[in-house]
Amino acid sequence: MADAVRVLHVEDDPEFASMTAAFLSRTDDRFDVISATSAKEGLTRLSEEPIDCVVSDFDMPGQDGIEFLESVRAVDEDLPFILFTGKGSEEVASEAISAGVTDYLQKQQGTDQYTILANRIANAVEQYRSQRALDASRKRLSLFIDKSPLGVIEWDESFEVVQVNEKGEEILRRGEADLVGKEFETLVPDSALDAVEETITALQEASGGYYTVLDIETGDGEQIVCEWHNRTIREDGETVAIFSQFREITERRQRQQRIEALHDTTRKLMHAESREAVAELVVETARDLLGLPLSAVFLADESADALRPAAVTDQAQAIIDEHPTFREGDSLVWEVFESGEQRVFDDVSTIPGRYNPDTDISSEILIPLGDHGVLIAASTDAAAFEDASVSLMRTLAANTEEALSRLDRQQELRTLTERHELALEGAELGVWDWNVKTDEVTFDERWADMLGYSLDDLEPSADTWDELIHPEDRERTYEALNAHFDGETEIYECDHRLKTAAGDYRWIRDIGKVFERDENGDPVRAVGIHQDVTDHKERKQALEDTSRKLQVILDTAPTYILMKDTDSRFLFINSAARDLYGIDADESVVGTSDYDILPDHIAEQTHADDQRALEQKETVEVETVIPVDGTERTHLTRKTPILDEDGEPYALCVVATDITEQKRRERELARLTDEYEAVFENTNDAIALVDIEDSADDPTFRYVRTNEAYERQSGFETESLTGQTPIEAAGPDTGRRIADHYERCVSAGETITFEERDLHPTGVWETQVTPIFADGEIDRLVAISRDISDRIEYREQLERQNDRLEEFASIVSHDLRNPLSVLEGSLALARDTGNDEQFDRCYRAIDRMKELIEDLLTLAREGDTVSETEPLALESTVLSCWQAVETSDATLEVTAESTIYADESRVRQLLENLINNAVTHGGPAVTVEVGDLTDSGFYVADDGGGIPAEQHETVFESGYTTTDGGTGFGLAIVKEIAAAHDWSVSVTESDDGGARFEFRGVRQEF
């Protein structure tokens, strides 16, 4: 049938297994029950055919139910597994649950248990099949959502959030737990509610997708813009799912708006007629378009060597009542102007060199406008400027610089004509005059001479100039020329190489301007000059190369390197030192000193150390503690004077290394040493420190040190042990055993623990050996020993009691429960079917229980104790026992002549059990022999079939039997009686091939 359920039932009692299969099949006709009598057979059946559920007993030979469960879970971690066992306890239940059992059911009396079991099986299988189908569906959906590069939200039919993927949480800045159950409208500000309603309506009325762009309010209160791709999935007219994929486009929209505004500003800047007009337009743009209300433009006044405010927003004017004029060296603004590099400060109040520390300004952007001045934007909030704002300010600054440069070029061009002749003569400039329409060019003699030509050598044409340009410079040169011809630049200016008469190339600075255009604006005539700048280019390139190499070497050095003059003022600080002192790479430190960056008391000491090195004219090495980011760091500093030709110092090189961690380790080592000494000498445990010589494969152990407790408890003195091996100290036997433990610890690479009874004068000792590592290798061991005699005695007593309780529990819960279940089941079947054969099974079960109960009572009443012992003649005692047992045709041979001291009733029980065991297993004609052992004991032997060697240890276990009718307790009782007398018992093969039971440690007389 399509919904058949195949059940594998593993039960070592065939009668009970058959009974269970019958009841399960009657309860649910879907069940196809397959039986197995052991876990091993169960695993075989599981590998050969499909199984929907496993039902297993717990107490079985070989693997028990928990071990079988673990084997099944290794094959299929989800297959339903029900533990149906007679052995019930919290320990078994806990262990089963930990191992992953599906259900746990204890065998009970009556037939209702099979109905309960059937229901448990049906529920487990249904859940297992449903879960597998659900897991497959969820896996596909989860893979789609989790792997999406966009944010994904699943909605229910009321447009409430069902789930959100990780990308969606990131965009919305809200966790999934906060979003689930929220309506779509809660994600948007009030201004976007109409758009949300329109989106929801469209998705409800139409199938397929719907695209929209919405303003979203994030979890931290910020408004962002997202584009949404929404889709409703329907099947047979019913909504199956609603999904939205979205991504943030806030920056893209804002950037687009601002760029468009900047384009408009650029066009206006190109038409501004004065520097002041340019400045006003720039601060208005920063305020209105870029959202920077605190803005200003400072322009250079070359006549006063200063930067003066040219335009300031009203908001900036309100904060700074009177804007200053900046001069060389007195502000960060001047540093930016001078260096030509922009600076962005998240908190300018912490930066040395701030001009006015009394204002509320926290964040600041300073962008140079070339040689024209500086553009400033500020905020009273810390870290107020995002990268996008800085980028747009940089673009505005570039356009401003170009507009100011255009004005400067216009001014320069106006003065160019006036000074033309004088400039040409004084600067050795060559002049060219180009008729653009005819391509005729007039060169002067200086133009031809700087390239080694005469005017007669040059064709007066633009082609002459074109042929002389270096091929690598041609494209760049024409781009600059065409830009000027198109009106994009006020003048044409370009550095390029021209070929000389000698065949090499010279660097030429080419500057020109269109002086005449036609009615269409096309150039008609252009005039310009050439200047030879080859020497300047070469010197500059050489200097840049040398400076770049030196800077790379110093800045990549991991140590802190500084150069000072003889007054301890900084000449140079490398990158590592700048990071240490918190100095921005753009900030000039030349001329400052330690007093500008360090607390006064530290600066005074470093200055004194500097002067000492300069006076002694030799390296001085000192340790200096410097506060860095709120913590004190210790540096080892070497200060070396640099001497001139006369041996006099003219500079000081300072190299510092951070040794904070080294100093901390030194202090920690000293503290640990003190603690180690205190623990070592004051503990009551015996401690030995052992050194390891030679290799780990063949180590030699020598005692380094022992504490007072070791000396007191072992009798050895430290002086006598020091340098000795364990064998030298404790002798070959004990010493070899100690060394073996040490070798085991080295091999394991971790702490080991062992117990010994003769390593110390008395008692049982527990020793813990721990390896000590150095550079990844074990070089020493620490052995700690303590007397645990009392603990061992208590533990052994407790273990004996627990073993006995466990044995009785096992007998009651398992051995009695199975025949009882068979009895109850057979009676039920006899009642239902009227089959008298079921009563035969009932009587067999009753006889089985009687035998079990009789032997169980013997174990329970007698236990492992005896009353007072008395002398017993072994021969007469054996003969009396022989008469009390049904021996049929068996033969008795007694060679024992000793008298033993024992409890008579217990010994008679021991001998009768052994005689009965021999007759039962050896047959009616077996011969039983009882004799004395030469080493304080006696034996009982027979000439029957014997006991296999592999079963010699298990025959004494409760419940062990090799016959169908045996209870398995006879030899267990023998073992109990022997143990009660402090005798040992063992089984071996007799001389005739039968079984021979030997008892030793028996007090006897001859």
Helices and strands as residue ranges (DSSP letters): E 5-10, H 14-27, E 31-36, H 39-48, E 53-56, H 65-75, E 81-85, H 90-99, E 103-106, H 112-147, E 151-155, E 161-164, H 166-172, H 176-179, G 184-187, G 190-192, H 193-205, E 208-217, E 223-235, E 238-248, H 250-270, H 275-288, E 294-301, E 306-312, H 314-319, E 326-327, H 332-339, E 343-345, G 348-350, E 363-368, E 373-379, H 387-418, H 420-427, E 430-435, E 440-443, H 445-449, G 455-457, H 462-468, H 471-485, E 492-499, E 505-517, E 523-532, H 534-556, E 560-564, E 570-573, H 575-581, G 594-596, H 600-616, E 620-628, E 631-643, E 649-658, H 660-682, E 686-693, E 700-706, H 708-714, H 718-721, H 726-730, H 732-748, E 752-756, E 765-774, E 777-787, H 789-810, I 811-815, H 817-833, H 837-862, E 870-873, H 874-883, E 891-894, E 899-902, H 904-922, E 927-933, E 937-942, G 949-951, G 954-956, H 970-980, E 984-989, E 995-1000, E 1004-1005
